[in-house]
C-alpha cells in the first residue's frame, strides 16, 4: 500500500497541484462574496424590521435573518475548510518544487562529488598536504636567501671609502661645520634678517 501511494506521488505534477489550488481559491472567493452579500441583506432586514409595524412581517424578517445567519455560519466554515485545504496544497506544491530544485542540483556532475564524503576527505587532505609542502619550500628558500646573505661581506674596494674619498668627505664635513658657524655668527651680529640676506645671497650665487 505504501509503495503504491509513493508511485502516485511520483506521478504527481506541479501543474496539477496549481490547477487544484486555483479551483479551490475561486470557490473560496465565491463563498466570501456570498457571506458579504448575506451580511448586507441581514443589515437591510434589520432596518426594515425596526421600521415595520406589522408583527407578522416582523416575524418573517426575523426568520429570514436567522436563516441567513445560519447560511452565513455554514459558508464561513466552508471557507475556512477551503483555506486550510489550499494551505496544504501549497505545502505540497512547495515540496514538489523543492524536490525538483534540489534533485536537479544534486544530479549535477560536479555536485555529485560532494556526495562522496570519503573521497572528498582524501582529496582535501591531499590538497592540504600539497599546500603545506609548497609553503615549506617557500620558507626554506627564504631561509636559504637569508643564510647566504649573512655570509656576504661587502667589497671595500668597490663600496668602501678610499684615501681620496676620505679627504673629500672630511672637506665636506669641515665646510658644513663652517657654514653652520657662520650662520650662528650672523644671527648674533645682525639678527634673523641678516641670516635671511645671507641665505638669499647663497641662493643667488648658486
C-alpha positions in Angstrom: 0.0 0.0 0.0 2.8 2.4 0.9 4.7 1.7 -2.3 1.6 2.2 -4.4 1.0 5.6 -2.7 4.6 6.5 -3.3 4.1 5.8 -7.0 1.0 8.0 -7.1 3.1 10.9 -5.6 5.9 10.2 -8.2 3.4 10.8 -11.0 2.1 14.0 -9.4 2.9 17.1 -11.4 3.3 20.6 -10.1 0.8 21.9 -12.7 -1.9 19.6 -11.4 -1.5 20.9 -7.9 -1.5 24.5 -9.1 -4.7 23.8 -11.0 -6.4 22.4 -7.9 -5.2 25.4 -5.8 -6.7 27.9 -8.4 -10.0 26.0 -8.4 -10.3 26.0 -4.6 -9.3 29.7 -4.4 -12.1 30.5 -6.8 -14.6 28.6 -4.7 -13.3 30.3 -1.6 -13.7 33.7 -3.2 -17.3 32.9 -4.2 -18.1 31.9 -0.6 -16.6 35.1 0.7 -18.7 37.2 -1.7 -21.8 35.2 -0.6 -21.0 35.9 3.0 -20.7 39.7 2.3 -24.0 39.7 0.4 -25.8 37.8 3.2 -24.3 40.2 5.8 -25.6 43.2 3.8 -29.1 41.5 3.4 -29.2 40.9 7.2 -28.5 44.5 7.9 -31.1 45.6 5.4 -33.7 43.3 7.0 -32.8 44.5 10.5 -33.5 48.1 9.4 -36.8 47.1 7.8 -37.8 45.1 10.9 -37.2 48.2 13.1 -39.5 50.3 10.9 -42.2 47.7 10.2 -45.5 47.9 12.1 -46.9 44.5 11.3 -45.9 41.7 13.7 -46.3 39.0 11.1 -43.9 40.8 8.7 -41.5 41.4 11.6 -41.6 37.7 12.3 -40.9 37.0 8.7 -37.9 39.3 8.7 -36.7 37.6 11.9 -36.9 34.1 10.5 -35.2 35.2 7.3 -32.4 36.9 9.3 -31.9 33.7 11.3 -31.9 31.6 8.1 -29.3 33.9 6.5 -27.2 33.8 9.7 -27.2 30.0 9.6 -26.2 30.1 6.0 -23.5 32.6 6.7 -22.1 30.5 9.5 -22.1 27.4 7.3 -20.4 29.3 4.5 -17.8 30.7 6.9 -16.9 27.1 8.0 -16.7 26.0 4.3 -14.5 29.0 3.6 -12.2 28.1 6.5 -12.1 24.5 5.3 -11.1 25.6 1.8 -8.4 27.9 3.2 -6.9 25.1 5.2 -7.1 22.8 2.1 -5.4 25.5 -0.1 -2.7 25.8 2.6 -2.0 22.1 2.5 -1.9 22.1 -1.3 0.6 25.0 -1.3 2.8 22.9 1.0 2.6 20.0 -1.4 3.4 22.4 -4.3 6.5 23.6 -2.4 7.5 20.1 -1.7 7.4 19.3 -5.4 9.3 22.4 -6.2 12.0 21.6 -3.6 12.3 18.0 -4.9 12.8 19.3 -8.4 15.2 22.1 -7.4 17.4 20.1 -5.0 17.2 17.0 -7.2 18.4 18.9 -10.3 21.3 20.4 -8.3 22.3 17.1 -6.8 22.4 15.5 -10.3 25.0 18.0 -11.5 28.2 16.2 -12.4 30.4 18.3 -10.2 27.9 18.4 -7.3 27.8 14.6 -7.2 31.4 14.7 -6.0 30.1 16.2 -2.7 28.1 13.1 -2.2 31.3 11.0 -1.6 32.5 12.1 1.9 35.4 9.6 1.9 36.7 10.6 -1.5 36.2 14.3 -0.6 38.1 13.9 2.6 41.0 12.2 0.9 41.1 14.9 -1.8 41.0 17.7 0.8 43.8 16.1 2.9 46.0 15.7 -0.2 45.3 19.3 -1.2 46.3 20.4 2.4 49.5 18.4 2.3 50.3 20.0 -1.1 49.8 23.4 0.3 51.9 22.7 3.4 54.7 21.3 1.3 54.6 24.3 -1.0 54.7 26.7 1.9 57.6 24.9 3.5 59.5 25.0 0.2 59.0 28.8 0.0 60.0 29.4 3.6 63.1 27.1 3.1 64.0 29.2 0.1 63.6 32.4 2.1 65.8 31.0 4.9 68.4 30.0 2.3 68.5 33.5 0.9 68.9 34.9 4.4 71.7 32.4 5.3 73.6 33.2 2.1 73.2 37.0 2.6 74.7 36.7 6.1 77.8 35.2 4.7 78.3 38.2 2.3 80.9 40.8 3.2 80.7 44.0 1.2 83.7 44.5 -1.0 85.6 47.5 0.5 87.5 48.2 -2.8 84.2 48.8 -4.6 81.8 50.1 -1.9 84.2 51.4 0.8 85.8 54.8 1.0 89.4 55.1 -0.3 92.0 57.6 0.8 90.9 60.3 -1.7 87.3 59.7 -0.8 88.2 60.2 2.9 89.8 63.5 2.1 86.7 64.7 0.3 84.4 63.5 3.0 86.5 65.4 5.6 86.4 68.5 3.5 82.5 68.2 3.2 82.2 67.9 6.9 84.6 70.9 7.5 82.6 73.1 5.0 79.3 72.1 6.6 80.6 73.0 10.1 82.0 76.3 8.8 78.7 77.3 7.2 76.8 76.5 10.4 79.2 78.6 12.5 78.8 81.5 10.0 75.0 81.3 10.2 75.2 81.5 14.0 77.6 84.4 13.9 75.3 86.3 11.5 72.4 85.8 13.8 74.4 87.2 16.7 75.5 90.2 14.8 72.6 91.1 12.5 69.7 89.1 13.8 67.3 86.9 11.7 67.2 89.5 8.9 71.0 89.1 8.4 70.6 85.4 8.2 67.9 85.8 5.6 70.1 88.0 3.5 73.0 85.6 3.7 70.7 82.7 2.6 69.4 84.8 -0.3 72.9 85.6 -1.4 73.9 81.9 -1.3 70.9 81.0 -3.4 71.7 83.8 -5.9 75.3 82.6 -6.2 74.2 79.0 -6.9 
